[in-house]
């Protein structure tokens, strides 16, 4: 189950514990992103770099970047720009 904290037009998704427990929530994240309105900013927290997720978000036409906050804490920032995502 994907836990999302909404702050205005920002959706904060922290899947660090899920991934550390062996879960792979990529499909749930992508589904949530697809269902969200244009203009939504996604802040996704992960324990690994997650380049495949970044690639999927980019393929949906989103502007996405990844930042390392700590050795086991990465943050993807992505913006849903148009209704084709």
N, C-alpha and C positions, 0 to 999 in steps of 0.2 A: 504494500500500500504506500503510495507516494504521499509524503507530507509536504504541503506547500503553505508558506506563510505569505500572505498578500499585504503589501504596503503600497496603497495607491495603485499605480500601474506597474509596480514591480512584484514579481513572483520569486520568492526565495525558496529554493529547493536544496535541502541538505541531505545527501544520500551517503555520507561518509560511513555511518554505522551499518547501513544496509550492505554496502560493498565489502566492508571489513568482515561482515557475517556471511559472505559468500553469495550474496544476491547480485543480480545483474539488472538494475532498473532502467536500462536504456530505452526499452520499448515504452514503458510507462512515461518517461520523461518526454519522448518524442510525441506520444499521443496527447499529453497535456499541452505541449507547445502548439501542436496543430489545432487544438480546440480553443486556444486562447485568442483574444481579440488583437487586432493590429495595434501597434504602439506599446505592447507589453514588453517590459524589460525582464529578462530572466537572469537570475543570479544562482548558479548551480555550484554547490560545494561538493568536492570529491576528494578521496584520499590518494588518488592517482591522477596522472596527467590527462587521461581519457581523450586522446587524439581522435579515436573513432567517433565519439559523440560530437566532438567539434566538427568533424567532417560532415556528419549527418545534418547538423544544424546549418552549416554553410550550404549544403546541397538543397536545403529548403528555402534558400534565398535570404538567410539571416546574416546579419553582421555579427560575428562572434569572435571573441578573444579569450585566451586562457592566461591566468596569472598564478604564479606559485606564491602562496602566502607563508608556507612552512614546508619542510620536507614531506609531510604527509597531509598537506592541505592545499588543494588547488581550487581555483574559482573560475568558472566560465561565465562571462558576461555576454549575453546575446540579446538582440533587439528584433522583434517581429515587425518588419517594415510594411509588408503588403498582404493582401488577402490570399495570395497564392501559396503562402507558407503552410 
